[in-house]
Amino acid sequence: MGCGRTLLCIILPPLAVMDKGCGSIVLISLLTLAGWVPGVIGALVINNRAK
């Protein structure tokens, strides 16, 4: 994961997981609505997961 993707995870978590699938977008959107920090952590975890 590059610096640009990391910054995107911090600034706009749902946008950072846009290419990971619909379930990821919904999950991160809900986490971000619950609080900004859980959304950021979830986006970082999803983007760091190796496929």
C-alpha positions as CSV (number, residue, x, y, z in Angstrom):
1,M,0.0,0.0,0.0
2,G,1.4,3.3,-1.0
3,C,1.5,6.7,0.7
4,G,-1.4,8.0,-1.4
5,R,-3.6,5.1,-0.5
6,T,-2.7,5.5,3.2
7,L,-3.6,9.2,3.1
8,L,-6.9,8.3,1.3
9,C,-7.7,5.8,4.1
10,I,-7.2,8.5,6.7
11,I,-9.1,11.3,4.9
12,L,-11.9,9.4,3.2
13,P,-12.1,5.8,4.4
14,P,-15.0,4.6,2.2
15,L,-13.3,6.0,-0.9
16,A,-10.1,4.1,-0.1
17,V,-11.9,0.7,-0.3
18,M,-13.9,1.4,-3.4
19,D,-12.0,-1.2,-5.5
20,K,-12.4,-3.9,-2.8
21,G,-16.0,-4.8,-3.3
22,C,-19.5,-3.8,-2.2
23,G,-19.3,-5.4,1.2
24,S,-16.2,-3.6,2.1
25,I,-17.7,-0.2,1.1
26,V,-20.8,-0.9,3.2
27,L,-18.7,-2.0,6.2
28,I,-16.4,0.9,6.1
29,S,-19.2,3.4,5.6
30,L,-21.0,2.0,8.7
31,L,-17.8,2.1,10.7
32,T,-17.2,5.7,9.6
33,L,-20.7,6.7,10.5
34,A,-20.1,5.2,14.0
35,G,-16.9,7.1,14.3
36,W,-14.1,8.4,12.2
37,V,-11.4,6.3,13.9
38,P,-13.0,2.9,13.5
39,G,-13.6,3.7,9.8
40,V,-9.9,4.6,9.3
41,I,-8.7,1.5,11.1
42,G,-11.1,-0.7,9.1
43,A,-9.9,0.9,5.8
44,L,-6.3,0.4,6.7
45,V,-6.9,-3.2,7.6
46,I,-8.8,-4.0,4.4
47,N,-6.2,-2.3,2.3
48,N,-3.3,-4.0,4.0
49,R,-4.8,-7.5,3.5
50,A,-2.8,-9.5,1.0
51,K,-4.8,-11.4,-1.7
